[in-house]
Amino acid sequence: MTDPDLQLTPELMLKAYAAGIFPMSETRDDPDIFWVDPRRRGVLPLDGFHVSRSLARRMRRADYSVTMDADFAAVLSACADRDETWINAEIHRLYMALHDMGQAHSLEIWQEGALAGGVYGVALGGAFFGESMFSRRTDGSKLALAHLTDHLRRCGFSLFDTQFITPHLASLGAVEISRSDYHARLRDALDLPASITATPLCTAPQSVLQRNTHTS
């Protein structure tokens, strides 16, 4: 648990990420925050994103638009808008501060002018620490991850940390690695001069699909 006399800052959060740990709270209403360093870590290989036939069909229809950092606050709030969430008020405040510093980013999927899905996380060196995602329409989060993975690869990132692995993430190509393997990959990633703004976000679904060689 965090020390009640210790005020968490965005700078401390970045140091924690660089050390391989991340913050969570038990519930939305729990004021305490604890640090997590899982024994087994989920990662999404940037060259191994799996696009299913159904997701490929959805991308070919191109009936959605994609943006980055167009509405970080809305994505953060949508990720917390569920019965059980680890995003309490303090964590919300800290990620908004990290976004204001240019360290936390969101990718939004829009359909008919409304948020259909999205994902947010923290960028540091060549590592992106995925924090949470949401869907309000079919495949909303899958589309967000497809476009974000493509963008990170094009921007020179080497590590997409998903923290834990779920069946949903595993279906998209995420794998589990050991804590020691993760920390080694993290050290290498932090040394990279990558930037999430190094290249414009590709908003053409067909182009993202063509660059992905793992369709099935």
Contacts in CASP RR format, 6 or more apart in sequence:
PFRMAT RR
TARGET T0000
AUTHOR 0000-0000-0000
METHOD contacts of the structure
MODEL  1
MTDPDLQLTPELMLKAYAAGIFPMSETRDDPDIFWVDPRRRGVLPLDGFH
VSRSLARRMRRADYSVTMDADFAAVLSACADRDETWINAEIHRLYMALHD
MGQAHSLEIWQEGALAGGVYGVALGGAFFGESMFSRRTDGSKLALAHLTD
HLRRCGFSLFDTQFITPHLASLGAVEISRSDYHARLRDALDLPASITATP
LCTAPQSVLQRNTHTS
1 32 0 8 1.000
1 33 0 8 1.000
1 34 0 8 1.000
2 8 0 8 1.000
2 32 0 8 1.000
2 33 0 8 1.000
2 34 0 8 1.000
8 23 0 8 1.000
8 33 0 8 1.000
8 90 0 8 1.000
8 94 0 8 1.000
9 94 0 8 1.000
9 97 0 8 1.000
10 94 0 8 1.000
10 97 0 8 1.000
10 98 0 8 1.000
10 101 0 8 1.000
10 103 0 8 1.000
13 23 0 8 1.000
13 94 0 8 1.000
13 98 0 8 1.000
13 122 0 8 1.000
14 98 0 8 1.000
14 103 0 8 1.000
14 122 0 8 1.000
14 124 0 8 1.000
16 22 0 8 1.000
16 23 0 8 1.000
16 35 0 8 1.000
17 122 0 8 1.000
17 124 0 8 1.000
17 127 0 8 1.000
17 129 0 8 1.000
18 124 0 8 1.000
18 186 0 8 1.000
18 190 0 8 1.000
20 37 0 8 1.000
20 182 0 8 1.000
20 183 0 8 1.000
20 186 0 8 1.000
21 35 0 8 1.000
21 36 0 8 1.000
21 37 0 8 1.000
22 35 0 8 1.000
22 36 0 8 1.000
22 129 0 8 1.000
22 131 0 8 1.000
22 163 0 8 1.000
23 33 0 8 1.000
23 34 0 8 1.000
23 35 0 8 1.000
23 36 0 8 1.000
23 91 0 8 1.000
23 94 0 8 1.000
24 33 0 8 1.000
24 34 0 8 1.000
24 36 0 8 1.000
24 86 0 8 1.000
24 91 0 8 1.000
25 31 0 8 1.000
25 32 0 8 1.000
25 33 0 8 1.000
25 34 0 8 1.000
25 86 0 8 1.000
25 87 0 8 1.000
25 88 0 8 1.000
25 90 0 8 1.000
25 91 0 8 1.000
26 32 0 8 1.000
26 34 0 8 1.000
26 86 0 8 1.000
27 84 0 8 1.000
27 85 0 8 1.000
27 86 0 8 1.000
27 88 0 8 1.000
28 80 0 8 1.000
28 85 0 8 1.000
28 87 0 8 1.000
28 88 0 8 1.000
29 88 0 8 1.000
30 88 0 8 1.000
31 88 0 8 1.000
31 89 0 8 1.000
31 90 0 8 1.000
33 88 0 8 1.000
33 90 0 8 1.000
33 91 0 8 1.000
36 163 0 8 1.000
37 179 0 8 1.000
38 163 0 8 1.000
38 164 0 8 1.000
38 179 0 8 1.000
39 178 0 8 1.000
39 179 0 8 1.000
40 165 0 8 1.000
40 176 0 8 1.000
40 177 0 8 1.000
40 178 0 8 1.000
40 179 0 8 1.000
41 161 0 8 1.000
41 163 0 8 1.000
41 164 0 8 1.000
41 176 0 8 1.000
41 177 0 8 1.000
41 178 0 8 1.000
41 179 0 8 1.000
41 181 0 8 1.000
41 182 0 8 1.000
42 161 0 8 1.000
42 162 0 8 1.000
42 163 0 8 1.000
42 164 0 8 1.000
42 165 0 8 1.000
42 169 0 8 1.000
42 174 0 8 1.000
42 175 0 8 1.000
42 176 0 8 1.000
42 177 0 8 1.000
42 182 0 8 1.000
43 159 0 8 1.000
43 160 0 8 1.000
43 161 0 8 1.000
43 162 0 8 1.000
43 174 0 8 1.000
43 175 0 8 1.000
43 176 0 8 1.000
43 177 0 8 1.000
43 182 0 8 1.000
43 185 0 8 1.000
44 145 0 8 1.000
44 149 0 8 1.000
44 160 0 8 1.000
44 162 0 8 1.000
44 169 0 8 1.000
44 172 0 8 1.000
44 173 0 8 1.000
44 174 0 8 1.000
45 160 0 8 1.000
45 173 0 8 1.000
45 174 0 8 1.000
45 175 0 8 1.000
46 149 0 8 1.000
46 152 0 8 1.000
46 153 0 8 1.000
46 157 0 8 1.000
46 158 0 8 1.000
46 159 0 8 1.000
46 160 0 8 1.000
47 153 0 8 1.000
48 173 0 8 1.000
48 214 0 8 1.000
49 145 0 8 1.000
49 146 0 8 1.000
49 149 0 8 1.000
49 150 0 8 1.000
49 172 0 8 1.000
49 173 0 8 1.000
49 212 0 8 1.000
49 214 0 8 1.000
50 171 0 8 1.000
50 172 0 8 1.000
50 173 0 8 1.000
50 214 0 8 1.000
50 216 0 8 1.000
51 59 0 8 1.000
51 146 0 8 1.000
51 209 0 8 1.000
51 212 0 8 1.000
51 214 0 8 1.000
51 215 0 8 1.000
51 216 0 8 1.000
52 171 0 8 1.000
52 215 0 8 1.000
52 216 0 8 1.000
53 215 0 8 1.000
53 216 0 8 1.000
54 139 0 8 1.000
55 139 0 8 1.000
55 142 0 8 1.000
55 143 0 8 1.000
55 146 0 8 1.000
56 209 0 8 1.000
56 215 0 8 1.000
58 138 0 8 1.000
58 139 0 8 1.000
58 143 0 8 1.000
59 143 0 8 1.000
59 146 0 8 1.000
59 205 0 8 1.000
59 206 0 8 1.000
59 208 0 8 1.000
59 209 0 8 1.000
60 205 0 8 1.000
60 206 0 8 1.000
60 209 0 8 1.000
62 204 0 8 1.000
62 205 0 8 1.000
62 206 0 8 1.000
63 111 0 8 1.000
64 109 0 8 1.000
64 110 0 8 1.000
64 111 0 8 1.000
64 116 0 8 1.000
64 143 0 8 1.000
64 205 0 8 1.000
65 109 0 8 1.000
65 110 0 8 1.000
65 111 0 8 1.000
65 203 0 8 1.000
66 107 0 8 1.000
66 108 0 8 1.000
66 109 0 8 1.000
66 110 0 8 1.000
66 143 0 8 1.000
66 144 0 8 1.000
66 147 0 8 1.000
66 201 0 8 1.000
66 203 0 8 1.000
66 205 0 8 1.000
67 107 0 8 1.000
67 108 0 8 1.000
67 110 0 8 1.000
67 201 0 8 1.000
67 203 0 8 1.000
68 105 0 8 1.000
68 106 0 8 1.000
68 107 0 8 1.000
68 108 0 8 1.000
68 151 0 8 1.000
68 196 0 8 1.000
68 201 0 8 1.000
69 99 0 8 1.000
69 105 0 8 1.000
69 106 0 8 1.000
70 106 0 8 1.000
70 108 0 8 1.000
71 106 0 8 1.000
71 108 0 8 1.000
71 115 0 8 1.000
72 96 0 8 1.000
72 99 0 8 1.000
72 104 0 8 1.000
72 105 0 8 1.000
72 106 0 8 1.000
72 120 0 8 1.000
73 96 0 8 1.000
73 99 0 8 1.000
74 108 0 8 1.000
74 115 0 8 1.000
75 106 0 8 1.000
75 107 0 8 1.000
75 108 0 8 1.000
75 115 0 8 1.000
75 117 0 8 1.000
75 118 0 8 1.000
75 119 0 8 1.000
75 120 0 8 1.000
75 134 0 8 1.000
76 87 0 8 1.000
76 92 0 8 1.000
76 95 0 8 1.000
76 96 0 8 1.000
76 106 0 8 1.000
76 120 0 8 1.000
77 92 0 8 1.000
78 115 0 8 1.000
78 117 0 8 1.000
78 118 0 8 1.000
78 134 0 8 1.000
78 136 0 8 1.000
79 85 0 8 1.000
79 87 0 8 1.000
79 118 0 8 1.000
79 120 0 8 1.000
79 131 0 8 1.000
79 132 0 8 1.000
79 133 0 8 1.000
79 134 0 8 1.000
80 87 0 8 1.000
80 92 0 8 1.000
80 132 0 8 1.000
81 134 0 8 1.000
82 134 0 8 1.000
87 132 0 8 1.000
95 104 0 8 1.000
95 120 0 8 1.000
95 121 0 8 1.000
95 122 0 8 1.000
95 131 0 8 1.000
96 104 0 8 1.000
98 104 0 8 1.000
98 122 0 8 1.000
99 105 0 8 1.000
99 106 0 8 1.000
103 122 0 8 1.000
103 123 0 8 1.000
103 124 0 8 1.000
104 120 0 8 1.000
104 121 0 8 1.000
104 122 0 8 1.000
104 123 0 8 1.000
105 120 0 8 1.000
105 121 0 8 1.000
105 122 0 8 1.000
105 123 0 8 1.000
105 196 0 8 1.000
106 118 0 8 1.000
106 119 0 8 1.000
106 120 0 8 1.000
106 121 0 8 1.000
107 118 0 8 1.000
107 119 0 8 1.000
107 120 0 8 1.000
107 144 0 8 1.000
107 147 0 8 1.000
107 148 0 8 1.000
107 151 0 8 1.000
107 201 0 8 1.000
108 115 0 8 1.000
108 117 0 8 1.000
108 118 0 8 1.000
108 144 0 8 1.000
109 115 0 8 1.000
109 116 0 8 1.000
109 117 0 8 1.000
109 118 0 8 1.000
109 140 0 8 1.000
109 143 0 8 1.000
109 144 0 8 1.000
109 147 0 8 1.000
110 116 0 8 1.000
111 137 0 8 1.000
114 136 0 8 1.000
115 136 0 8 1.000
116 135 0 8 1.000
116 136 0 8 1.000
116 137 0 8 1.000
116 140 0 8 1.000
116 143 0 8 1.000
117 133 0 8 1.000
117 134 0 8 1.000
117 135 0 8 1.000
117 136 0 8 1.000
117 137 0 8 1.000
117 140 0 8 1.000
117 141 0 8 1.000
117 143 0 8 1.000
117 144 0 8 1.000
118 133 0 8 1.000
118 134 0 8 1.000
118 135 0 8 1.000
118 140 0 8 1.000
118 141 0 8 1.000
118 144 0 8 1.000
119 130 0 8 1.000
119 132 0 8 1.000
119 133 0 8 1.000
119 134 0 8 1.000
119 141 0 8 1.000
119 144 0 8 1.000
119 145 0 8 1.000
119 148 0 8 1.000
120 130 0 8 1.000
120 131 0 8 1.000
120 132 0 8 1.000
120 133 0 8 1.000
121 128 0 8 1.000
121 129 0 8 1.000
121 130 0 8 1.000
121 131 0 8 1.000
121 132 0 8 1.000
122 128 0 8 1.000
122 129 0 8 1.000
122 130 0 8 1.000
122 131 0 8 1.000
123 129 0 8 1.000
123 157 0 8 1.000
123 194 0 8 1.000
123 195 0 8 1.000
123 196 0 8 1.000
124 190 0 8 1.000
125 157 0 8 1.000
125 189 0 8 1.000
125 190 0 8 1.000
125 191 0 8 1.000
125 192 0 8 1.000
125 193 0 8 1.000
125 194 0 8 1.000
125 195 0 8 1.000
126 156 0 8 1.000
126 157 0 8 1.000
126 158 0 8 1.000
126 159 0 8 1.000
126 189 0 8 1.000
126 190 0 8 1.000
126 192 0 8 1.000
126 194 0 8 1.000
127 157 0 8 1.000
127 158 0 8 1.000
127 159 0 8 1.000
127 161 0 8 1.000
127 186 0 8 1.000
127 189 0 8 1.000
127 190 0 8 1.000
128 148 0 8 1.000
128 152 0 8 1.000
128 157 0 8 1.000
128 159 0 8 1.000
128 160 0 8 1.000
128 161 0 8 1.000
128 196 0 8 1.000
129 161 0 8 1.000
129 163 0 8 1.000
130 160 0 8 1.000
130 161 0 8 1.000
130 162 0 8 1.000
130 163 0 8 1.000
131 163 0 8 1.000
133 141 0 8 1.000
133 144 0 8 1.000
133 145 0 8 1.000
134 141 0 8 1.000
135 141 0 8 1.000
135 142 0 8 1.000
141 168 0 8 1.000
142 172 0 8 1.000
143 205 0 8 1.000
145 172 0 8 1.000
146 172 0 8 1.000
146 208 0 8 1.000
146 212 0 8 1.000
147 201 0 8 1.000
147 202 0 8 1.000
147 205 0 8 1.000
147 208 0 8 1.000
148 160 0 8 1.000
149 160 0 8 1.000
150 202 0 8 1.000
150 208 0 8 1.000
150 211 0 8 1.000
150 212 0 8 1.000
151 196 0 8 1.000
151 199 0 8 1.000
151 201 0 8 1.000
151 202 0 8 1.000
152 160 0 8 1.000
152 196 0 8 1.000
154 198 0 8 1.000
154 199 0 8 1.000
154 202 0 8 1.000
155 194 0 8 1.000
155 195 0 8 1.000
155 196 0 8 1.000
155 197 0 8 1.000
155 198 0 8 1.000
155 199 0 8 1.000
156 192 0 8 1.000
156 194 0 8 1.000
156 198 0 8 1.000
157 189 0 8 1.000
157 192 0 8 1.000
157 194 0 8 1.000
157 196 0 8 1.000
158 185 0 8 1.000
158 188 0 8 1.000
158 189 0 8 1.000
158 192 0 8 1.000
158 194 0 8 1.000
159 185 0 8 1.000
159 186 0 8 1.000
159 188 0 8 1.000
159 189 0 8 1.000
161 182 0 8 1.000
161 186 0 8 1.000
162 169 0 8 1.000
162 174 0 8 1.000
165 174 0 8 1.000
165 175 0 8 1.000
165 176 0 8 1.000
166 174 0 8 1.000
173 214 0 8 1.000
177 185 0 8 1.000
202 208 0 8 1.000
209 215 0 8 1.000
END
